[in-house]
Amino acid sequence: MTMFTNRVRFISAKHRQCKFFLPGESGAQGFVCGEPTGIDRSFCDHHHAHCFKTLTPVSRATARFDDQSVSEIEVEDSDLELTELVW
């Protein structure tokens, strides 16, 4: 699979040829894999598995973030802008 012996330009790829772009390639004139694909697939089995990995949930852990960078301050001038409160 690493040699891409069936590579073909994207614009020339036929039905049931893998249309996964090879590294550094793109556009209509870019080279694609060209390996045979299954019915109703745009990619060969190798590239289909690469693109459509099934993700499984790790766990339902809960993360808690306490933001301690915010604190209350007393302001005497009620006309202060928000930018004046940042130091």
C-alpha positions as CSV (number, residue, x, y, z in Angstrom):
1,M,0.0,0.0,0.0
2,T,2.9,2.4,0.6
3,M,4.1,2.2,-3.0
4,F,0.7,3.3,-4.4
5,T,1.1,1.2,-7.5
6,N,-2.5,2.0,-8.6
7,R,-2.2,5.8,-8.2
8,V,-4.1,7.9,-10.7
9,R,-5.0,11.5,-11.0
10,F,-8.2,12.5,-9.3
11,I,-9.8,13.8,-12.5
12,S,-9.0,10.4,-14.2
13,A,-10.2,8.2,-11.3
14,K,-12.9,5.7,-12.3
15,H,-15.9,4.4,-10.3
16,R,-14.7,2.0,-7.6
17,Q,-11.2,3.5,-7.4
18,C,-10.0,4.9,-4.1
19,K,-10.1,8.7,-4.2
20,F,-7.9,9.3,-1.1
21,F,-5.4,12.0,-2.0
22,L,-1.8,10.9,-1.6
23,P,0.5,13.0,0.7
24,G,1.1,16.4,-0.7
25,E,-1.5,16.1,-3.5
26,S,-4.7,18.0,-4.0
27,G,-7.0,19.4,-6.7
28,A,-8.2,17.8,-9.9
29,Q,-4.7,17.0,-11.1
30,G,-3.6,15.6,-7.8
31,F,-2.8,11.9,-7.4
32,V,-5.1,9.6,-5.4
33,C,-4.6,6.1,-4.2
34,G,-6.5,4.3,-7.0
35,E,-6.9,1.0,-5.2
36,P,-10.2,-0.9,-5.7
37,T,-13.1,0.1,-3.4
38,G,-16.1,-1.6,-2.2
39,I,-19.6,-0.9,-3.4
40,D,-20.8,2.7,-2.7
41,R,-17.4,3.7,-1.2
42,S,-15.0,6.4,-2.3
43,F,-12.0,4.9,-0.4
44,C,-10.3,1.5,-0.4
45,D,-10.6,-0.5,2.8
46,H,-7.3,0.9,4.2
47,H,-8.2,4.5,3.7
48,H,-11.9,4.0,4.7
49,A,-10.7,2.6,8.0
50,H,-8.3,5.6,8.3
51,C,-11.0,8.2,7.7
52,F,-13.9,6.6,9.5
53,K,-12.6,5.3,12.8
54,T,-15.2,4.3,15.4
55,L,-14.6,6.3,18.5
56,T,-15.5,4.7,21.8
57,P,-16.2,6.7,24.9
58,V,-13.5,6.5,27.5
59,S,-15.7,7.2,30.5
60,R,-18.2,9.6,31.8
61,A,-15.8,11.4,34.1
62,T,-16.8,14.8,35.2
63,A,-14.2,17.6,35.1
64,R,-14.5,20.6,37.3
65,F,-12.6,23.9,36.8
66,D,-12.5,26.5,39.5
67,D,-11.5,29.9,38.1
68,Q,-9.7,31.6,40.9
69,S,-8.5,34.4,38.8
70,V,-11.7,36.3,39.3
71,S,-12.2,38.2,42.6
72,E,-14.5,40.8,43.9
73,I,-13.4,44.4,44.4
74,E,-15.1,47.4,45.8
75,V,-15.5,50.3,43.4
76,E,-16.3,53.8,44.6
77,D,-16.8,55.4,41.1
78,S,-19.9,53.9,39.5
79,D,-19.0,55.4,36.1
80,L,-15.9,53.3,35.6
81,E,-15.6,51.4,32.3
82,L,-14.9,47.7,32.4
83,T,-11.4,48.3,30.9
84,E,-10.6,50.6,33.8
85,L,-11.2,47.7,36.2
86,V,-8.6,45.4,34.6
87,W,-5.1,45.9,36.0
